Amino acid sequence: MTVELVEPVRVPADTARALVVVPAHSERAGVRRCLESFLEGFEPGELAVVVVVNGSTDDTAAHARHVAARHPDVAVVELPAPSKPAALRRGARHLGGVPVVVVDADVQVTARTLRAVLDAVDRPGTWVAGARPELRVTGASALVRRYHRVWAALAVREPDFAGSGVVGLSVAARPALDALPDVTNDDGWLRRSVPPQQRVVVDGPAQVEGARTLRALVSRRARIVNGNRQLAQMAIASAGGAGHRVLAARRRGVVSTADVVAFLFVTALARSTAWWRRLRRDDRWGTDSTTRSDR
């Protein structure tokens, strides 16, 4: 694969409001849904969009170019190795002087929510803004749905949970992308690289594909556990354990006792799996095929 820009960014710097970087690894169906979810809501020339296809083993790039053929504001870059941090650093090279929004290829976000993120980072004192994650769990098992109910209750109320999949950075915060290390939890690193008072969660959802099976969910959560552990070793602060927040959600009646038990059970499995992966030095991405389809 080439590492050069396939289609140049054609949006003039004096008309674009923001640069949107979409990292995509083996997301042939997701990348189309992602781009089409927000592009129609913006005027031509209002956004510059760079899709950075990294280490894909499918035709993700071809699907991205199919959208780009209808939207001149979209460019496609291909990188040979699978690395989201490398994709973000590469995408951020384009169109300086405007805010950047990172949108994961498996996320669907409306133009309204994206505008809310941009409005937030345009305000003085706000460096990072995230959308509220809204999980899609159609077809998931009962146990997995119970876990997701607790996760969603935490995500709505806790700023450190939100922003997953959609993270906006102000012009002042753009250097954080250049400095992004090769970490597993890039969203967490970007959010936590600025003080809490400089990051906000906007009143707008971003639809995130939730895991469908217990195996896929545990695999995802194990990766997140190790990603957070990696940030902790780098002295990047986090919101701390979720235990007391889970119990608070139960007391408020937002989730049931059965939901809490499912959440704690999956969490224990994920931590055990994370430990086993560390022991084996297994840092593979492990794409969740249960959420990748052409529906």
Stockholm file with secondary structure:
# STOCKHOLM 1.0

chainA/1-295         MTVELVEPVRVPADTARALVVVPAHSERAGVRRCLESFLEGFEPGELAVVVVVNGSTDDTAAHARHVAARHPDVAVVELPAPSKPAALRRGARHLGGVPVVVVDADVQVTARTLRAVLDAVDRPGTWVAGARPELRVTGASALVRRYHRVWAALAVREPDFAGSGVVGLSVAARPALDALPDVTNDDGWLRRSVPPQQRVVVDGPAQVEGARTLRALVSRRARIVNGNRQLAQMAIASAGGAGHRVLAARRRGVVSTADVVAFLFVTALARSTAWWRRLRRDDRWGTDSTTRSDR
#=GR chainA/1-295 SS CCCSBSSCCCSCTTTCCEEEEEEESSCTTHHHHHHHHHHTTSCTTSEEEEEEEESCSSSHHHHHHHHHTTCTTEEEEEESSCCHHHHHHHHTTSSTTSCEEEECTTEEECHHHHHHHHHHHHSTTCCEEEEEEEEECTTCCHHHHHHHHHHHHHHHHCTTTTTTTEEEECTTTTHHHHTCCSCSCHHHHHHHTSCGGGEEEEEEEEEEECCCSHHHHHHHHHHHHHHHHHHHHTTCCCCCCSHHHHHHHHHTTSSCHHHHHHHHHHHHHHHHHHHHHHHHTCCCCCCCGGGCCCC
#=GC SS_cons         CCCSBSSCCCSCTTTCCEEEEEEESSCTTHHHHHHHHHHTTSCTTSEEEEEEEESCSSSHHHHHHHHHTTCTTEEEEEESSCCHHHHHHHHTTSSTTSCEEEECTTEEECHHHHHHHHHHHHSTTCCEEEEEEEEECTTCCHHHHHHHHHHHHHHHHCTTTTTTTEEEECTTTTHHHHTCCSCSCHHHHHHHTSCGGGEEEEEEEEEEECCCSHHHHHHHHHHHHHHHHHHHHTTCCCCCCSHHHHHHHHHTTSSCHHHHHHHHHHHHHHHHHHHHHHHHTCCCCCCCGGGCCCC
//
